[in-house]
Amino acid sequence: MQPYVYLNEVAAAIETLENRETLNATLDELEFIYEALDPEFQELASELIAKLSERL
């Protein structure tokens, strides 16, 4: 998995994610990726995590 590509995919599809299982799985993946990202890109993942958390 390429973290930056995945972040772009999630950002593009964030409004279509409605299933609780899908939201939780995506959050888990984002949290895992967050640790692997360079510090300057972690904010992007944090924003997506916050948006998905709100949708739950």
N, CA and C atoms as a LAMMPS dump frame, in Angstrom:
ITEM: TIMESTEP
0
ITEM: NUMBER OF ATOMS
168
ITEM: BOX BOUNDS ff ff ff
-5.0000000000000000e+02 5.0000000000000000e+02
-5.0000000000000000e+02 5.0000000000000000e+02
-5.0000000000000000e+02 5.0000000000000000e+02
ITEM: ATOMS id mol type element x y z
1 1 1 N 0.846 -1.175 0
2 1 2 C 0 0 0
3 1 3 C 0.892 1.24 0
4 2 1 N 0.505 2.187 -0.808
5 2 2 C 1.21 3.454 -0.857
6 2 3 C 0.42 4.455 -0.025
7 3 1 N 0.982 4.91 1.079
8 3 2 C 0.227 5.748 2.012
9 3 3 C -0.346 7.016 1.397
10 4 1 N 0.41 7.69 0.559
11 4 2 C -0.057 8.959 0.015
12 4 3 C -1.194 8.751 -0.991
13 5 1 N -1.107 7.67 -1.745
14 5 2 C -2.181 7.33 -2.676
15 5 3 C -3.442 6.983 -1.882
16 6 1 N -3.274 6.223 -0.807
17 6 2 C -4.422 5.844 0.013
18 6 3 C -5.071 7.08 0.643
19 7 1 N -4.284 8.01 1.117
20 7 2 C -4.839 9.25 1.682
21 7 3 C -5.675 9.994 0.648
22 8 1 N -5.184 10.051 -0.585
23 8 2 C -5.943 10.711 -1.652
24 8 3 C -7.244 9.972 -1.943
25 9 1 N -7.187 8.647 -1.945
26 9 2 C -8.393 7.858 -2.204
27 9 3 C -9.436 8.072 -1.111
28 10 1 N -8.998 8.078 0.133
29 10 2 C -9.926 8.29 1.243
30 10 3 C -10.507 9.69 1.18
31 11 1 N -9.672 10.671 0.909
32 11 2 C -10.156 12.053 0.827
33 11 3 C -11.202 12.205 -0.273
34 12 1 N -11.01 11.524 -1.395
35 12 2 C -11.951 11.615 -2.505
36 12 3 C -13.263 10.902 -2.204
37 13 1 N -13.205 9.841 -1.392
38 13 2 C -14.391 9.017 -1.138
39 13 3 C -15.029 9.272 0.22
40 14 1 N -14.527 10.228 0.972
41 14 2 C -14.945 10.4 2.363
42 14 3 C -16.456 10.616 2.503
43 15 1 N -17.067 11.303 1.57
44 15 2 C -18.502 11.578 1.66
45 15 3 C -19.353 10.357 1.33
46 16 1 N -18.77 9.373 0.664
47 16 2 C -19.535 8.189 0.291
48 16 3 C -19.426 7.075 1.323
49 17 1 N -18.548 7.224 2.283
50 17 2 C -18.381 6.196 3.318
51 17 3 C -19.473 6.364 4.371
52 18 1 N -20.394 5.42 4.406
53 18 2 C -21.512 5.536 5.333
54 18 3 C -21.67 4.32 6.223
55 19 1 N -21.219 3.19 5.774
56 19 2 C -21.329 1.954 6.526
57 19 3 C -20.396 2.003 7.735
58 20 1 N -20.92 1.675 8.911
59 20 2 C -20.129 1.745 10.15
60 20 3 C -18.891 0.86 10.074
61 21 1 N -19.03 -0.317 9.488
62 21 2 C -17.886 -1.223 9.356
63 21 3 C -16.809 -0.615 8.457
64 22 1 N -17.248 -0.019 7.366
65 22 2 C -16.3 0.606 6.443
66 22 3 C -15.609 1.792 7.097
67 23 1 N -16.373 2.596 7.819
68 23 2 C -15.778 3.736 8.527
69 23 3 C -14.734 3.271 9.538
70 24 1 N -15.059 2.249 10.311
71 24 2 C -14.115 1.74 11.312
72 24 3 C -12.871 1.152 10.664
73 25 1 N -13.058 0.399 9.591
74 25 2 C -11.906 -0.196 8.9
75 25 3 C -11.005 0.885 8.316
76 26 1 N -11.622 1.908 7.74
77 26 2 C -10.841 3.006 7.165
78 26 3 C -10.098 3.771 8.248
79 27 1 N -10.765 4.001 9.376
80 27 2 C -10.093 4.669 10.503
81 27 3 C -8.898 3.859 10.987
82 28 1 N -9.068 2.556 11.099
83 28 2 C -7.957 1.695 11.531
84 28 3 C -6.779 1.808 10.575
85 29 1 N -7.076 1.778 9.27
86 29 2 C -6.011 1.876 8.276
87 29 3 C -5.321 3.235 8.337
88 30 1 N -6.114 4.289 8.508
89 30 2 C -5.519 5.631 8.599
90 30 3 C -4.63 5.778 9.825
91 31 1 N -5.062 5.218 10.938
92 31 2 C -4.245 5.29 12.157
93 31 3 C -2.943 4.528 11.983
94 32 1 N -2.993 3.401 11.284
95 32 2 C -1.784 2.633 11.009
96 32 3 C -0.85 3.424 10.094
97 33 1 N -1.41 3.994 9.035
98 33 2 C -0.625 4.77 8.077
99 33 3 C -0.027 6.007 8.725
100 34 1 N -0.771 6.623 9.639
101 34 2 C -0.309 7.828 10.328
102 34 3 C 1.092 7.618 10.903
103 35 1 N 1.299 6.465 11.502
104 35 2 C 2.6 6.175 12.123
105 35 3 C 3.72 6.047 11.096
106 36 1 N 3.38 5.669 9.877
107 36 2 C 4.392 5.46 8.843
108 36 3 C 4.704 6.723 8.047
109 37 1 N 3.86 7.733 8.173
110 37 2 C 4.045 8.957 7.398
111 37 3 C 5.165 9.82 7.95
112 38 1 N 5.746 10.588 7.046
113 38 2 C 6.696 11.611 7.47
114 38 3 C 5.931 12.633 8.306
115 39 1 N 6.571 13.211 9.312
116 39 2 C 5.879 14.153 10.203
117 39 3 C 5.157 15.286 9.49
118 40 1 N 5.702 15.768 8.394
119 40 2 C 5.05 16.889 7.709
120 40 3 C 3.74 16.491 7.028
121 41 1 N 3.499 15.187 6.856
122 41 2 C 2.267 14.724 6.231
123 41 3 C 1.275 14.134 7.229
124 42 1 N 1.668 14.01 8.473
125 42 2 C 0.779 13.433 9.475
126 42 3 C -0.472 14.28 9.706
127 43 1 N -0.375 15.584 9.498
128 43 2 C -1.534 16.456 9.666
129 43 3 C -2.646 16.096 8.686
130 44 1 N -2.276 15.711 7.472
131 44 2 C -3.269 15.298 6.478
132 44 3 C -4.052 14.086 6.963
133 45 1 N -3.341 13.115 7.492
134 45 2 C -4.007 11.927 8.018
135 45 3 C -4.853 12.286 9.231
136 46 1 N -4.367 13.185 10.065
137 46 2 C -5.119 13.605 11.251
138 46 3 C -6.448 14.238 10.869
139 47 1 N -6.436 15.043 9.82
140 47 2 C -7.672 15.685 9.355
141 47 3 C -8.682 14.647 8.872
142 48 1 N -8.207 13.664 8.124
143 48 2 C -9.105 12.616 7.644
144 48 3 C -9.639 11.78 8.801
145 49 1 N -8.794 11.485 9.763
146 49 2 C -9.216 10.721 10.938
147 49 3 C -10.298 11.479 11.679
148 50 1 N -10.116 12.772 11.835
149 50 2 C -11.118 13.592 12.548
150 50 3 C -12.45 13.614 11.797
151 51 1 N -12.399 13.758 10.478
152 51 2 C -13.625 13.79 9.683
153 51 3 C -14.366 12.455 9.757
154 52 1 N -13.62 11.368 9.676
155 52 2 C -14.263 10.048 9.751
156 52 3 C -14.828 9.789 11.149
157 53 1 N -14.124 10.235 12.152
158 53 2 C -14.604 10.069 13.521
159 53 3 C -15.922 10.811 13.73
160 54 1 N -16.028 11.98 13.137
161 54 2 C -17.277 12.75 13.225
162 54 3 C -18.428 12.001 12.571
163 55 1 N -18.149 11.347 11.461
164 55 2 C -19.197 10.617 10.74
165 55 3 C -19.702 9.423 11.518
166 56 1 N -18.878 8.88 12.395
167 56 2 C -19.33 7.747 13.22
168 56 3 C -20.37 8.245 14.206
